Amino acid sequence: MARDLNRPGEFTPGYLDYHERWYEARAVRSPMPPDVFVKYVRWRVSRLALALLPLAEAADVALFLFHVLWSRLSRAAFRTYRVVHWIGRRYLRLALARLAYQVRVHRIRLWLLRRAALHRAHRAARLARGPAHTALWVAERAVTEARARAERELRVQRVRAKLFRRGAVMQMHAWTGHRARPVPPPPTLRAALERHQAWVASGWEVGKQATLDHADLGRTDLKGALLADADFHGANLRRADLSGADLEGADLHEARLRQARLRNALLRWADLRLADLRRADLQGADLSDADLHRANLRGARLGQARLDNADLRGANLAWVRGLTQAQLDRVDADRATRLPWGLKVRPRPALAAIAASAAAPTPALAAAAAGDTAAR
């Protein structure tokens, strides 16, 4: 800067002396023109600036050093603050983790102490009960296993005997070449049935009711017989032929009708409670309003049978063939009724249908009315 301000002919004492001598040589009074004055002032100011320039540079250097020192101090302070903050957070996390670990350890210790106390209590109780309880348990287990083994062997023997008997019967039928046919009723039974038919036809005035309770009528041919209101309580009608028979209102309570033929039979209002109807043929039979409470119909044929308002509560209908959901919707059943697969109990029909079915005339009453008309 000093070199720039001290160039030759600019603001130097020689420059001013030169002009002064020039003016004196020409005898001209030379007042200092304004531009020279301004240059002079500028020269003085520049000289003063040159004098103060080291101080300004020193101040600039000092300020720069202060700025550098302050920035370093601030960075160091910020780094120290971050380090202290991180260390504090780390120590706080470690303290919380240590506290949680101690809490878990105390909980596990309490759980182990309680478990050990319970184990000691149970062990003391077992020891207090003594070996008698163990011996009793072993004896009960042995008795139970022996009973289960005996029942299993008994079932196996029964199945084997049943299969052997069935095979022997089939072999005997194959040798004889004929099937067992229903036996015609004996004379005493025929006379009782004739008196009963007269009793029903006369409106319960002439003849006598057939009382055949606990009678042995197995394989008897009673096809198309008039047996309304007859008493067959506990009778043996196994494999009997009752096709088309009129059993309206008959008492068949606890009767054994296994494999009986009851096709198109009239069984309205019949009492069939606890009756054995396993594998019976009931196709087309009329069982309206019949009482089949707890009857066993396992494997029976119920195709096209009428079951309106029949009481089938507690009955066994497993493996029944020909039974439809439409037939089942008209019966009175409950949860104890065993049904074939795919069928279920639904709400009963409307009361109008029940009243209409109940108001229909019965064949027995129609026959009685016809008998009265013929007698008159």
ZIUR-V363796 format. One record per residue. N is the residue number from 0. PSI is psi in radians with two decimals (999 if undefined). OMEGA is omega in whole degrees, -180 to 180 (none if undefined). Layout:
<<N PSI OMEGA> <N PSI OMEGA>>
This chain:
<<0 -0.71 178> <1 -0.60 178> <2 -0.65 179> <3 -0.64 -178> <4 -0.35 -178> <5 0.57 177> <6 2.72 -177> <7 2.32 177> <8 0.25 -178> <9 1.98 174> <10 0.47 180> <11 2.71 179> <12 -0.57 178> <13 -0.65 179> <14 -0.78 -179> <15 -0.69 179> <16 -0.65 179> <17 -0.78 179> <18 -0.65 179> <19 -0.76 179> <20 -0.62 180> <21 -0.72 178> <22 -0.64 179> <23 -0.67 179> <24 -0.51 -179> <25 0.05 177> <26 0.70 179> <27 2.22 176> <28 2.10 -174> <29 1.66 173> <30 2.61 -179> <31 2.03 -180> <32 2.84 -178> <33 -0.66 -177> <34 -0.57 178> <35 -0.65 178> <36 -0.73 180> <37 -0.72 178> <38 -0.60 178> <39 -0.79 179> <40 -0.73 -180> <41 -0.64 179> <42 -0.73 178> <43 -0.75 179> <44 -0.69 180> <45 -0.64 177> <46 -0.73 177> <47 -0.69 179> <48 -0.66 176> <49 -0.60 178> <50 -0.65 -179> <51 -0.10 -177> <52 -0.73 178> <53 -0.67 179> <54 -0.71 179> <55 -0.73 179> <56 -0.70 178> <57 -0.72 178> <58 -0.69 178> <59 -0.74 178> <60 -0.71 180> <61 -0.78 179> <62 -0.72 179> <63 -0.78 178> <64 -0.67 178> <65 -0.71 179> <66 -0.76 179> <67 -0.77 -180> <68 -0.74 180> <69 -0.72 178> <70 -0.72 179> <71 -0.73 178> <72 -0.73 180> <73 -0.72 178> <74 -0.73 179> <75 -0.72 179> <76 -0.73 179> <77 -0.73 177> <78 -0.72 178> <79 -0.72 179> <80 -0.75 179> <81 -0.74 179> <82 -0.76 180> <83 -0.72 179> <84 -0.78 179> <85 -0.75 179> <86 -0.70 179> <87 -0.80 178> <88 -0.71 179> <89 -0.81 179> <90 -0.64 178> <91 -0.75 178> <92 -0.74 179> <93 -0.70 179> <94 -0.75 178> <95 -0.74 178> <96 -0.71 178> <97 -0.68 178> <98 -0.77 178> <99 -0.71 178> <100 -0.74 178> <101 -0.68 177> <102 -0.80 178> <103 -0.73 179> <104 -0.74 179> <105 -0.66 177> <106 -0.78 179> <107 -0.69 178> <108 -0.76 178> <109 -0.75 180> <110 -0.73 178> <111 -0.69 178> <112 -0.75 179> <113 -0.70 179> <114 -0.72 178> <115 -0.70 179> <116 -0.77 178> <117 -0.72 179> <118 -0.76 178> <119 -0.67 179> <120 -0.77 178> <121 -0.71 179> <122 -0.70 177> <123 -0.67 179> <124 -0.72 178> <125 -0.72 178> <126 -0.57 180> <127 -0.61 179> <128 -0.47 173> <129 3.09 -178> <130 -0.21 -179> <131 -0.72 180> <132 -0.73 179> <133 -0.75 179> <134 -0.68 178> <135 -0.73 179> <136 -0.73 179> <137 -0.71 180> <138 -0.76 178> <139 -0.71 179> <140 -0.72 179> <141 -0.71 179> <142 -0.75 179> <143 -0.78 179> <144 -0.69 179> <145 -0.71 178> <146 -0.76 179> <147 -0.70 179> <148 -0.73 180> <149 -0.74 178> <150 -0.69 178> <151 -0.77 178> <152 -0.66 178> <153 -0.73 177> <154 -0.72 179> <155 -0.75 179> <156 -0.70 178> <157 -0.78 179> <158 -0.73 179> <159 -0.74 179> <160 -0.71 179> <161 -0.78 179> <162 -0.68 179> <163 -0.76 180> <164 -0.72 179> <165 -0.72 178> <166 -0.68 179> <167 -0.72 179> <168 -0.76 179> <169 -0.65 179> <170 -0.67 179> <171 -0.71 177> <172 -0.64 178> <173 -0.63 179> <174 -0.76 -178> <175 -0.52 177> <176 0.30 177> <177 2.83 178> <178 2.73 179> <179 2.20 -179> <180 2.73 178> <181 2.45 -179> <182 2.36 177> <183 2.63 -178> <184 2.52 177> <185 2.93 -178> <186 -0.69 -180> <187 -0.74 179> <188 -0.65 179> <189 -0.72 178> <190 -0.70 178> <191 -0.65 179> <192 -0.63 178> <193 -0.73 178> <194 -0.66 180> <195 -0.68 178> <196 -0.71 176> <197 -0.62 180> <198 -0.71 180> <199 -0.74 -177> <200 -0.52 -179> <201 0.11 -179> <202 0.73 176> <203 0.57 180> <204 -0.71 -179> <205 2.52 -180> <206 -2.82 -175> <207 2.54 178> <208 2.42 179> <209 2.05 179> <210 1.72 -175> <211 0.66 -179> <212 2.39 -180> <213 0.46 177> <214 2.64 180> <215 1.71 -178> <216 0.57 -180> <217 2.40 -180> <218 0.37 -179> <219 2.46 -180> <220 1.80 179> <221 0.67 -176> <222 2.22 177> <223 0.28 -178> <224 2.61 176> <225 1.75 -175> <226 0.57 179> <227 2.37 179> <228 0.34 177> <229 2.73 -177> <230 1.82 177> <231 0.62 -176> <232 2.07 178> <233 0.24 -177> <234 2.72 179> <235 1.81 179> <236 0.60 -177> <237 2.24 -180> <238 0.41 175> <239 2.63 -179> <240 1.81 179> <241 0.56 -178> <242 2.25 179> <243 0.15 -179> <244 2.64 179> <245 1.78 180> <246 0.63 -178> <247 2.18 179> <248 0.20 -178> <249 2.64 179> <250 1.74 179> <251 0.59 -179> <252 2.19 -180> <253 0.41 177> <254 2.59 -180> <255 1.75 -177> <256 0.64 -178> <257 2.26 -180> <258 0.45 177> <259 2.67 179> <260 1.95 -178> <261 0.65 -180> <262 2.32 178> <263 0.41 178> <264 2.63 180> <265 1.92 -176> <266 0.59 180> <267 2.40 -180> <268 0.32 178> <269 2.56 179> <270 1.75 -178> <271 0.57 179> <272 2.36 179> <273 0.40 179> <274 2.60 179> <275 1.75 -179> <276 0.58 -179> <277 2.27 179> <278 0.49 176> <279 2.65 -179> <280 1.80 -178> <281 0.53 -178> <282 2.22 -180> <283 0.09 -180> <284 2.68 179> <285 1.82 -180> <286 0.54 -179> <287 2.35 178> <288 0.30 177> <289 2.61 -180> <290 1.76 179> <291 0.63 -177> <292 2.12 178> <293 0.50 175> <294 2.69 -178> <295 1.83 -179> <296 0.52 -176> <297 2.17 178> <298 0.16 -179> <299 2.83 179> <300 2.08 -177> <301 0.51 180> <302 2.26 178> <303 0.37 177> <304 2.53 177> <305 2.17 -178> <306 0.56 -177> <307 2.16 176> <308 0.38 176> <309 2.50 -179> <310 1.82 -180> <311 0.50 180> <312 2.22 -180> <313 0.12 -179> <314 2.73 179> <315 1.85 -180> <316 0.42 -179> <317 2.44 178> <318 0.44 176> <319 2.43 -179> <320 2.43 178> <321 -0.05 -179> <322 2.31 -180> <323 2.90 179> <324 -0.54 178> <325 -0.69 176> <326 -0.69 -177> <327 -0.43 180> <328 -0.26 -177> <329 0.09 -177> <330 2.96 177> <331 1.81 -178> <332 2.92 179> <333 -2.96 -178> <334 -0.43 -180> <335 -0.17 180> <336 2.18 179> <337 2.11 -174> <338 2.75 174> <339 2.89 -178> <340 2.35 178> <341 -0.15 179> <342 2.67 180> <343 2.80 -177> <344 2.28 178> <345 2.94 178> <346 2.60 -178> <347 2.82 -179> <348 -3.12 -177> <349 2.78 -179> <350 -0.43 179> <351 -0.73 178> <352 -0.65 179> <353 -0.77 180> <354 -0.67 179> <355 -0.72 179> <356 -0.58 180> <357 -0.49 -178> <358 -0.12 -179> <359 2.41 -179> <360 2.52 -179> <361 2.65 177> <362 -0.57 -180> <363 -0.79 178> <364 -0.66 178> <365 -0.69 178> <366 -0.70 178> <367 -0.74 179> <368 -0.68 179> <369 -0.67 177> <370 -0.70 177> <371 -0.74 -180> <372 -0.71 -179> <373 -0.65 -180> <374 -0.66 179> <375 999 none>>
